[in-house]
Amino acid sequence: MGKLRTDSFVTVQRGSFGGRDLRAYMASTSNAWSLSESGWKPRLGFHSEIASGGGGTSGTGTLRNNNFLYGNTIYFSWATFFGPVNLVTAAPTFTFSPTSKLTVNLEWETLWRQTTSDAIYNNQARAYARTQNTDERRIGTMPRINATWTIDPNWSVTFRAEHVMAGPALEKAGDGDSTFVMGWLNFRF
């Protein structure tokens, strides 16, 4: 689509589980606009997700917790802090390449609970303790950086970092900030 890169999807889950009705959904969109194909090749972008929640910790009524049927949850947090259950995210992004071998992606993600009647979940769909007991919606903010340096066609180095700045929903449950830093060397043959 020219300068626009876009990826969106919607999933709907219906049926029953453990004798309870299941009514869940998830939607995601990721978009980036190339500002220039020369120089630093800057791209402005935005991504947002919503995943239903509700009934996961109550044990009764309709189960509305989205069940992500695929194994890759790093879209929501590289450190696996959060998964696509009872989650709403929105993040502006900026990508640039200061050299032909280095690409940097920055984003500033804000996270909320889809419903305050359910917990906050990690990437394994496990509820964080006491988060179902707070009426706060905002989970927090998470700035992220990903940098990849391509040494040659076979070797590259990647660095990632993200920092969760806990919002009221985490703080009232007794949780705080957390930082994740990771780097690795890739070899492709």
C-alpha positions in Angstrom: 0.0 0.0 0.0 2.8 2.4 -0.9 4.2 4.1 2.2 1.7 2.5 4.5 2.3 -0.8 6.2 -0.7 -2.2 8.0 -1.7 -5.4 9.8 -5.0 -6.0 11.5 -7.0 -8.9 12.7 -10.1 -9.8 14.8 -10.8 -13.1 16.6 -14.1 -14.2 18.2 -14.5 -17.1 20.5 -17.9 -18.7 21.2 -18.8 -22.0 22.9 -18.6 -23.4 26.4 -15.8 -24.4 28.7 -16.1 -26.1 32.1 -19.9 -25.9 32.0 -19.8 -22.1 31.4 -20.7 -20.1 28.3 -17.7 -18.6 26.5 -18.0 -15.2 24.7 -14.6 -13.7 24.0 -12.9 -11.6 21.4 -9.6 -9.8 20.5 -8.7 -7.2 17.9 -5.4 -5.8 16.9 -4.1 -3.2 14.4 -0.5 -2.1 13.7 0.2 0.6 11.2 3.3 2.5 10.1 3.8 5.3 7.6 7.2 5.6 5.9 8.2 9.3 5.9 11.3 8.8 3.7 13.1 6.0 1.9 16.4 7.9 2.2 18.6 9.1 5.0 17.5 7.6 8.3 14.3 6.1 6.7 12.0 7.3 9.5 8.6 5.6 10.0 5.8 6.8 12.3 3.4 4.2 13.5 0.7 3.2 15.9 -0.5 -0.1 17.3 -3.5 -0.9 19.5 -5.0 -4.1 20.8 -8.1 -5.0 22.8 -8.7 -8.4 24.4 -11.8 -9.2 26.3 -11.9 -10.1 29.9 -14.4 -11.0 32.6 -15.4 -14.0 34.6 -11.9 -15.4 34.8 -11.5 -15.1 38.5 -15.1 -15.3 39.6 -15.7 -18.9 38.7 -19.3 -18.2 37.8 -21.3 -16.7 34.9 -20.2 -16.2 31.3 -16.4 -16.6 30.7 -15.2 -13.6 28.6 -11.5 -14.1 28.9 -9.8 -14.2 25.5 -7.8 -17.4 25.0 -4.9 -16.7 22.7 -4.5 -19.8 20.7 -1.0 -19.1 19.4 2.2 -19.3 21.4 3.8 -15.9 20.6 2.8 -13.3 23.2 5.8 -11.0 22.9 3.7 -8.6 20.9 2.3 -7.4 24.3 5.5 -7.5 26.3 8.9 -8.8 25.5 9.4 -9.6 29.2 6.0 -11.4 29.2 4.6 -9.0 31.8 1.2 -8.9 30.0 -0.8 -11.2 27.7 -3.9 -10.7 25.6 -6.5 -11.2 28.3 -8.5 -8.3 29.7 -6.2 -5.9 28.0 -6.3 -2.7 26.0 -3.1 -1.2 24.6 -2.3 1.9 22.5 1.2 2.8 21.4 2.7 5.4 19.1 5.9 4.1 17.5 8.9 5.6 15.7 11.4 3.6 13.7 14.6 4.9 12.1 17.9 3.6 10.7 20.8 6.0 11.5 23.1 3.7 9.4 22.4 1.1 6.7 23.2 -1.6 9.3 21.3 -0.2 12.4 17.6 -0.1 12.9 16.0 1.4 16.1 12.3 1.1 17.0 10.9 3.2 19.9 7.4 3.0 21.3 5.4 4.4 24.2 2.7 2.0 25.2 -0.2 2.6 27.6 -2.1 -0.3 29.0 -5.6 -0.6 30.6 -7.9 -3.4 31.7 -10.8 -4.0 29.4 -13.0 -4.5 32.4 -12.4 -3.7 36.0 -14.4 -6.8 37.1 -11.5 -9.0 36.3 -7.7 -9.3 37.0 -4.6 -8.3 35.1 -3.0 -11.3 33.4 0.5 -12.2 32.4 1.4 -13.8 29.1 0.6 -17.3 30.4 -3.0 -16.1 31.2 -2.2 -16.2 34.9 -3.8 -13.5 37.0 -1.7 -11.1 39.0 -2.6 -11.5 42.7 -5.1 -9.0 44.1 -5.6 -7.2 40.8 -9.2 -8.4 40.5 -9.9 -6.6 43.8 -9.1 -3.0 42.5 -11.6 -0.8 40.6 -8.8 1.0 38.7 -8.6 0.5 35.0 -5.1 1.9 34.0 -2.4 -0.8 34.3 0.5 1.5 33.4 2.8 2.8 30.8 5.6 0.9 29.1 8.3 2.6 27.0 10.2 0.2 24.8 13.3 0.2 22.6 14.4 -2.4 20.1 17.7 -2.0 18.2 19.2 -4.4 15.7 22.7 -4.0 14.2 23.3 -6.2 11.1 27.0 -7.0 11.0 26.8 -8.9 7.8 24.3 -11.1 5.9 24.7 -13.9 8.5 25.3 -12.1 11.8 23.3 -9.5 13.8 23.0 -8.2 17.3 19.7 -7.2 18.9 19.1 -5.2 22.1 15.7 -4.8 23.7 14.5 -3.0 26.8 11.2 -2.1 28.3 10.1 -0.5 31.6 6.7 -0.8 33.2 5.7 2.3 35.0 3.0 0.9 37.2 -0.4 2.6 37.1 -3.1 2.6 39.7 -4.4 -0.9 38.9 -1.0 -2.4 39.7 -0.1 -0.1 42.6 -3.4 -0.7 44.5 -2.7 -4.4 44.2 0.7 -3.9 45.8 2.8 -4.2 42.6 5.3 -1.6 41.2 7.6 -0.8 38.4 9.7 -3.3 36.6 12.5 -3.2 34.0 13.5 -5.8 31.4 16.7 -5.7 29.4 17.9 -8.3 26.9 20.4 -8.7 24.1 21.5 -11.5 21.8 23.7 -12.4 18.9 22.0 -14.0 15.8 23.6 -16.3 13.3 21.7 -17.2 10.2 22.9 -19.7 7.6 
